[in-house]
Amino acid sequence: MPDLSINRGETIKTMGEKIHANAVLHGWWETPRTIPELLVLIHSEVSEALEAFRDNDMVGFAEELADIAIRLLDAAEGYQIDLEHEIQAKHELNINRPFRHGGKLL
């Protein structure tokens, strides 16, 4: 079995590769996963994070944030999306946006 441990300082790409490899080894990609399925799974982790926050469970909240990231990285790697590149590119766009662009409160 390959070493799939994530070490502090690894790139987002490397983390995604290891997370996805673990999901594959555990049978979660035996058949192609659809984008709607993956988005629902991410959404469920977001809902769990909200519930932990509502319960004032910051340990649980932090764990759910990790679950969100794991689901996101698995989805990106599964669809061969270079999430690290996409984050960098989007952040560069956001740097130059006006103050509170869009005007939405929530």
LONUVO-679076 format. One record per residue (C-alpha): residue number from 1; x, y, z; residue in one letter. Coordinates in steps of 0.02 Angstrom, whole numbers. Layout:
<site resi="NUM" X="X" Y="Y" Z="Z" resn="a"/>
...
! end
This chain:
<site resi="1" X="0" Y="0" Z="0" resn="m"/>
<site resi="2" X="71" Y="171" Z="-46" resn="p"/>
<site resi="3" X="105" Y="302" Z="87" resn="d"/>
<site resi="4" X="-43" Y="418" Z="73" resn="l"/>
<site resi="5" X="-6" Y="521" Z="228" resn="s"/>
<site resi="6" X="-12" Y="708" Z="204" resn="i"/>
<site resi="7" X="134" Y="805" Z="272" resn="n"/>
<site resi="8" X="133" Y="988" Z="322" resn="r"/>
<site resi="9" X="193" Y="1097" Z="180" resn="g"/>
<site resi="10" X="138" Y="985" Z="37" resn="e"/>
<site resi="11" X="59" Y="1069" Z="-112" resn="t"/>
<site resi="12" X="-128" Y="1069" Z="-139" resn="i"/>
<site resi="13" X="-94" Y="962" Z="-294" resn="k"/>
<site resi="14" X="0" Y="831" Z="-193" resn="t"/>
<site resi="15" X="-134" Y="828" Z="-58" resn="m"/>
<site resi="16" X="-268" Y="806" Z="-192" resn="g"/>
<site resi="17" X="-173" Y="663" Z="-272" resn="e"/>
<site resi="18" X="-157" Y="572" Z="-106" resn="k"/>
<site resi="19" X="-337" Y="604" Z="-53" resn="i"/>
<site resi="20" X="-402" Y="544" Z="-221" resn="h"/>
<site resi="21" X="-289" Y="390" Z="-219" resn="a"/>
<site resi="22" X="-358" Y="347" Z="-47" resn="n"/>
<site resi="23" X="-538" Y="367" Z="-109" resn="a"/>
<site resi="24" X="-498" Y="254" Z="-258" resn="v"/>
<site resi="25" X="-418" Y="124" Z="-145" resn="l"/>
<site resi="26" X="-573" Y="125" Z="-36" resn="h"/>
<site resi="27" X="-688" Y="92" Z="-184" resn="g"/>
<site resi="28" X="-769" Y="264" Z="-203" resn="w"/>
<site resi="29" X="-722" Y="281" Z="-386" resn="w"/>
<site resi="30" X="-760" Y="105" Z="-450" resn="e"/>
<site resi="31" X="-887" Y="187" Z="-563" resn="t"/>
<site resi="32" X="-872" Y="367" Z="-620" resn="p"/>
<site resi="33" X="-941" Y="490" Z="-493" resn="r"/>
<site resi="34" X="-1052" Y="624" Z="-565" resn="t"/>
<site resi="35" X="-1024" Y="808" Z="-532" resn="i"/>
<site resi="36" X="-1196" Y="826" Z="-452" resn="p"/>
<site resi="37" X="-1155" Y="681" Z="-334" resn="e"/>
<site resi="38" X="-989" Y="761" Z="-286" resn="l"/>
<site resi="39" X="-1069" Y="930" Z="-258" resn="l"/>
<site resi="40" X="-1203" Y="853" Z="-147" resn="v"/>
<site resi="41" X="-1068" Y="769" Z="-44" resn="l"/>
<site resi="42" X="-976" Y="935" Z="-24" resn="i"/>
<site resi="43" X="-1139" Y="1019" Z="22" resn="h"/>
<site resi="44" X="-1176" Y="888" Z="154" resn="s"/>
<site resi="45" X="-1007" Y="925" Z="236" resn="e"/>
<site resi="46" X="-1048" Y="1111" Z="233" resn="v"/>
<site resi="47" X="-1214" Y="1074" Z="319" resn="s"/>
<site resi="48" X="-1124" Y="969" Z="450" resn="e"/>
<site resi="49" X="-1004" Y="1114" Z="480" resn="a"/>
<site resi="50" X="-1151" Y="1231" Z="507" resn="l"/>
<site resi="51" X="-1229" Y="1111" Z="632" resn="e"/>
<site resi="52" X="-1065" Y="1097" Z="728" resn="a"/>
<site resi="53" X="-1054" Y="1287" Z="733" resn="f"/>
<site resi="54" X="-1234" Y="1301" Z="792" resn="r"/>
<site resi="55" X="-1192" Y="1178" Z="931" resn="d"/>
<site resi="56" X="-1040" Y="1285" Z="977" resn="n"/>
<site resi="57" X="-930" Y="1134" Z="937" resn="d"/>
<site resi="58" X="-776" Y="1215" Z="865" resn="m"/>
<site resi="59" X="-680" Y="1051" Z="863" resn="v"/>
<site resi="60" X="-817" Y="972" Z="760" resn="g"/>
<site resi="61" X="-827" Y="1129" Z="652" resn="f"/>
<site resi="62" X="-640" Y="1118" Z="613" resn="a"/>
<site resi="63" X="-659" Y="933" Z="571" resn="e"/>
<site resi="64" X="-802" Y="970" Z="452" resn="e"/>
<site resi="65" X="-699" Y="1106" Z="366" resn="l"/>
<site resi="66" X="-567" Y="971" Z="337" resn="a"/>
<site resi="67" X="-703" Y="857" Z="266" resn="d"/>
<site resi="68" X="-756" Y="996" Z="147" resn="i"/>
<site resi="69" X="-576" Y="1015" Z="87" resn="a"/>
<site resi="70" X="-554" Y="827" Z="68" resn="i"/>
<site resi="71" X="-714" Y="810" Z="-34" resn="r"/>
<site resi="72" X="-663" Y="960" Z="-141" resn="l"/>
<site resi="73" X="-488" Y="897" Z="-174" resn="l"/>
<site resi="74" X="-552" Y="722" Z="-215" resn="d"/>
<site resi="75" X="-678" Y="794" Z="-338" resn="a"/>
<site resi="76" X="-549" Y="905" Z="-422" resn="a"/>
<site resi="77" X="-423" Y="765" Z="-440" resn="e"/>
<site resi="78" X="-557" Y="644" Z="-499" resn="g"/>
<site resi="79" X="-601" Y="764" Z="-640" resn="y"/>
<site resi="80" X="-419" Y="810" Z="-673" resn="q"/>
<site resi="81" X="-441" Y="991" Z="-621" resn="i"/>
<site resi="82" X="-282" Y="1077" Z="-564" resn="d"/>
<site resi="83" X="-363" Y="1156" Z="-412" resn="l"/>
<site resi="84" X="-201" Y="1236" Z="-353" resn="e"/>
<site resi="85" X="-188" Y="1329" Z="-519" resn="h"/>
<site resi="86" X="-372" Y="1376" Z="-516" resn="e"/>
<site resi="87" X="-359" Y="1444" Z="-338" resn="i"/>
<site resi="88" X="-206" Y="1547" Z="-384" resn="q"/>
<site resi="89" X="-290" Y="1617" Z="-541" resn="a"/>
<site resi="90" X="-454" Y="1658" Z="-452" resn="k"/>
<site resi="91" X="-361" Y="1740" Z="-307" resn="h"/>
<site resi="92" X="-269" Y="1853" Z="-429" resn="e"/>
<site resi="93" X="-438" Y="1907" Z="-500" resn="l"/>
<site resi="94" X="-506" Y="1937" Z="-325" resn="n"/>
<site resi="95" X="-358" Y="2047" Z="-277" resn="i"/>
<site resi="96" X="-413" Y="2178" Z="-402" resn="n"/>
<site resi="97" X="-600" Y="2173" Z="-368" resn="r"/>
<site resi="98" X="-682" Y="2325" Z="-289" resn="p"/>
<site resi="99" X="-721" Y="2332" Z="-104" resn="f"/>
<site resi="100" X="-864" Y="2213" Z="-63" resn="r"/>
<site resi="101" X="-898" Y="2183" Z="-246" resn="h"/>
<site resi="102" X="-1071" Y="2116" Z="-287" resn="g"/>
<site resi="103" X="-1154" Y="2202" Z="-139" resn="g"/>
<site resi="104" X="-1226" Y="2043" Z="-63" resn="k"/>
<site resi="105" X="-1243" Y="2036" Z="127" resn="l"/>
<site resi="106" X="-1237" Y="1846" Z="141" resn="l"/>
! end
